[in-house]
Amino acid sequence: ESGIPDYRSEGVGLFAKTDRRPIQHREFVWSASARQRYWARNFLGWSQFSSHEPNAAHWALKNWEKLGRLQWLVTQNVDALHTKAGSECLTELHGCIHRA
């Protein structure tokens, strides 16, 4: 693990610890105040979030790609840790918080 909490892990995920939920696309598009909350939250959490480093799994997947054992990686993570590890054949389904 890289130390970034997920949303869904039972007992330890953010859903278990708080009533807050990720903003939905419709709310983001239609509400200026929702967008302001979203960007403010990301700004406040950026220093902690961006300081995390790839773990052994990220490095292993990057090495498999280099060796030709992995043709393409698809992830739901938005933390860019696969990119930090050097993966190039990558699709980030939910985008990346490092790029807007």
C-alpha positions as CSV (number, residue, x, y, z in Angstrom):
1,E,0.0,0.0,0.0
2,S,1.0,3.6,-0.7
3,G,-0.8,5.1,2.3
4,I,-3.7,6.7,0.3
5,P,-7.1,5.8,1.8
6,D,-9.6,4.4,-0.6
7,Y,-13.4,4.9,-0.5
8,R,-14.8,1.4,-0.1
9,S,-12.6,-0.8,2.1
10,E,-14.8,-2.1,4.9
11,G,-14.0,-0.4,8.2
12,V,-11.1,1.7,7.0
13,G,-12.3,3.3,3.7
14,L,-13.5,6.9,3.6
15,F,-17.1,5.7,3.2
16,A,-16.7,4.0,6.6
17,K,-15.2,7.0,8.3
18,T,-17.3,9.9,6.9
19,D,-20.7,10.7,5.4
20,R,-19.0,12.6,2.6
21,R,-19.2,11.1,-0.8
22,P,-17.4,12.0,-4.1
23,I,-19.1,14.8,-6.0
24,Q,-21.2,13.5,-8.9
25,H,-20.6,14.9,-12.4
26,R,-24.0,16.4,-12.7
27,E,-23.6,18.4,-9.5
28,F,-20.1,19.5,-10.5
29,V,-21.4,20.8,-13.9
30,W,-24.5,22.5,-12.6
31,S,-23.4,24.0,-9.3
32,A,-20.7,26.7,-9.0
33,S,-20.6,26.2,-5.2
34,A,-20.1,22.4,-5.7
35,R,-17.1,23.1,-8.0
36,Q,-15.7,25.6,-5.5
37,R,-16.0,23.0,-2.7
38,Y,-14.4,20.4,-5.0
39,W,-11.4,22.5,-5.9
40,A,-10.9,23.9,-2.3
41,R,-10.9,20.3,-1.0
42,N,-8.3,19.2,-3.6
43,F,-6.2,22.3,-2.9
44,L,-6.1,21.6,0.9
45,G,-5.3,17.9,0.5
46,W,-2.8,18.3,-2.3
47,S,0.4,18.4,-0.3
48,Q,-0.4,15.1,1.5
49,F,-1.8,13.4,-1.5
50,S,1.0,14.3,-3.9
51,S,3.8,13.2,-1.5
52,H,3.0,9.5,-1.8
53,E,5.3,7.2,-3.7
54,P,4.6,4.0,-5.8
55,N,4.6,0.7,-3.9
56,A,6.0,-2.7,-4.9
57,A,2.9,-3.4,-7.0
58,H,3.3,-0.3,-9.1
59,W,7.0,-1.2,-9.7
60,A,6.2,-4.8,-10.6
61,L,3.6,-3.7,-13.1
62,K,6.0,-1.2,-14.7
63,N,8.6,-4.0,-14.9
64,W,6.1,-6.4,-16.5
65,E,5.4,-3.7,-19.1
66,K,9.1,-3.3,-19.8
67,L,9.5,-7.1,-20.2
68,G,6.5,-7.3,-22.5
69,R,4.4,-9.3,-20.0
70,L,1.8,-6.4,-19.7
71,Q,0.5,-4.8,-22.8
72,W,-1.8,-2.2,-21.2
73,L,-2.8,-1.2,-17.7
74,V,-6.2,0.1,-16.8
75,T,-6.7,1.7,-13.4
76,Q,-9.4,3.5,-11.5
77,N,-6.8,5.2,-9.3
78,V,-6.4,9.0,-9.7
79,D,-3.1,9.2,-7.8
80,A,-0.6,9.0,-10.7
81,L,1.5,6.4,-8.9
82,H,1.6,4.2,-11.9
83,T,3.0,7.1,-13.9
84,K,5.5,7.9,-11.1
85,A,6.7,4.3,-11.3
86,G,7.3,4.6,-15.0
87,S,4.2,2.9,-16.6
88,E,3.6,4.3,-20.1
89,C,0.9,2.0,-21.5
90,L,-1.8,3.2,-19.1
91,T,-5.5,4.3,-19.0
92,E,-6.7,6.1,-16.0
93,L,-10.5,5.6,-16.1
94,H,-11.3,8.4,-13.7
95,G,-8.5,10.7,-14.8
96,C,-5.7,11.9,-12.6
97,I,-5.8,14.5,-9.8
98,H,-2.3,15.7,-10.9
99,R,-3.8,16.9,-14.2
100,A,-6.9,19.0,-14.6
